[in-house]
């Protein structure tokens, strides 16, 4: 039996080229999220002081970081889940940072750091989505 080459083969080939980049991206983001989540929970008052936000806002950011880390690890261990969950967790974190800016009244440094965190998290979500295609 002869195999015929179709246009579908090119799409599969390009997907396998991008796929090796997805796992390290998700793994790195999960490790970073876990470290930041633990830090935000353990040292919430110092973190809150730097950003000029409440301790409870710093703890809630830590919880969102840990949720993103768990979702990233699940995505790595259970590939059948796909990347939608980890992309969603990154988008959630970006929105959470914007919510803290809007509702908790951080200082200038806090606004700058939370804005950078929101942009980088949204960028990570975009990259993971692009690599997962």
C-alpha positions as CSV (number, residue, x, y, z in Angstrom):
1,X,0.0,0.0,0.0
2,X,1.4,3.4,-1.0
3,X,1.2,6.5,1.3
4,X,0.0,9.7,-0.3
5,X,1.2,13.1,0.9
6,X,-1.5,15.5,1.6
7,X,-1.6,19.1,2.6
8,X,-2.5,18.0,6.1
9,X,1.0,16.6,6.6
10,X,2.5,20.2,6.6
11,X,0.3,21.3,9.4
12,X,1.3,18.3,11.5
13,X,4.9,18.9,10.8
14,X,4.8,22.5,11.9
15,X,2.9,21.6,15.0
16,X,5.6,19.1,16.1
17,X,8.2,21.8,15.6
18,X,6.4,24.2,17.9
19,X,5.5,21.5,20.5
20,X,8.9,21.0,22.0
21,X,8.9,24.7,23.0
22,X,5.5,24.4,24.8
23,X,6.6,22.0,27.6
24,X,9.5,24.1,28.8
25,X,7.4,27.2,28.7
26,X,4.6,25.6,30.7
27,X,7.1,24.1,33.1
28,X,9.0,27.3,33.6
29,X,5.8,29.3,34.2
30,X,4.6,26.7,36.7
31,X,7.8,26.7,38.7
32,X,7.8,30.5,38.7
33,X,4.1,30.6,39.8
34,X,4.7,28.1,42.6
35,X,7.7,30.1,44.0
36,X,5.9,33.4,43.8
37,X,2.7,31.9,45.3
38,X,4.6,30.5,48.3
39,X,6.5,33.8,48.7
40,X,3.3,35.9,48.6
41,X,1.7,33.7,51.2
42,X,4.7,33.3,53.6
43,X,5.8,36.9,53.4
44,X,2.5,38.7,52.6
45,X,3.1,41.8,54.8
46,X,6.5,42.6,53.2
47,X,5.2,41.9,49.7
48,X,2.1,44.1,50.4
49,X,4.3,46.8,51.8
50,X,6.5,47.0,48.7
51,X,3.4,47.2,46.5
52,X,1.4,49.4,48.9
53,X,-1.5,47.0,48.9
54,X,-3.3,45.2,51.7
55,X,-2.0,41.9,53.2
56,X,-5.2,40.2,52.1
57,X,-4.6,41.3,48.5
58,X,-1.0,40.0,48.6
59,X,-2.3,36.7,50.0
60,X,-5.0,36.5,47.3
61,X,-2.3,37.1,44.6
62,X,-0.3,34.2,46.2
63,X,-3.4,31.9,46.0
64,X,-3.9,32.8,42.3
65,X,-0.2,32.1,41.6
66,X,-0.6,28.7,43.3
67,X,-3.7,27.9,41.2
68,X,-1.8,28.8,38.1
69,X,1.1,26.5,39.2
70,X,-1.2,23.6,39.9
71,X,-2.9,24.0,36.5
72,X,0.5,24.2,34.8
73,X,1.7,21.0,36.5
74,X,-1.6,19.2,35.6
75,X,-1.2,20.3,32.0
76,X,2.3,18.8,31.9
77,X,1.2,15.6,33.6
78,X,-2.1,15.1,31.8
79,X,-1.6,16.2,28.2
80,X,-5.2,15.2,27.4
81,X,-6.4,18.3,29.3
82,X,-4.8,20.4,26.7
83,X,-3.4,23.9,27.3
84,X,-6.7,25.7,27.7
85,X,-6.6,25.5,31.5
86,X,-3.1,26.8,31.8
87,X,-3.8,29.6,29.3
88,X,-6.9,30.4,31.3
89,X,-5.0,30.5,34.6
90,X,-2.5,33.0,33.1
91,X,-5.3,35.2,31.8
92,X,-7.0,34.9,35.3
93,X,-3.8,36.1,36.9
94,X,-3.4,39.0,34.5
95,X,-7.0,40.1,35.2
96,X,-6.4,39.6,39.0
97,X,-3.4,42.0,38.8
98,X,-5.5,44.6,37.0
99,X,-8.3,44.1,39.6
100,X,-5.8,44.8,42.4
101,X,-4.7,47.9,40.6
102,X,-8.3,49.1,40.2
103,X,-9.7,48.2,43.6
104,X,-6.9,48.1,46.2
105,X,-5.1,51.4,45.4
106,X,-1.4,50.4,45.2
107,X,1.3,53.0,45.1
108,X,3.3,53.9,42.0
109,X,5.7,51.0,42.4
110,X,2.8,48.6,43.0
111,X,1.0,49.8,39.9
112,X,4.1,49.4,37.8
113,X,4.9,45.9,39.1
114,X,1.3,44.7,38.9
115,X,1.0,46.1,35.4
116,X,4.2,44.4,34.3
117,X,2.9,41.2,35.9
118,X,-0.4,41.5,34.0
119,X,1.3,42.1,30.7
120,X,3.8,39.3,31.2
121,X,1.1,36.8,32.3
122,X,-1.1,37.8,29.3
123,X,2.0,37.4,27.1
124,X,2.7,34.0,28.5
125,X,-0.9,33.0,27.8
126,X,-0.6,34.2,24.2
127,X,2.7,32.3,23.7
128,X,1.3,29.1,25.2
129,X,-1.8,29.4,23.0
130,X,0.4,30.0,19.9
131,X,2.7,27.1,20.7
132,X,-0.2,24.7,21.4
133,X,-1.6,25.1,17.9
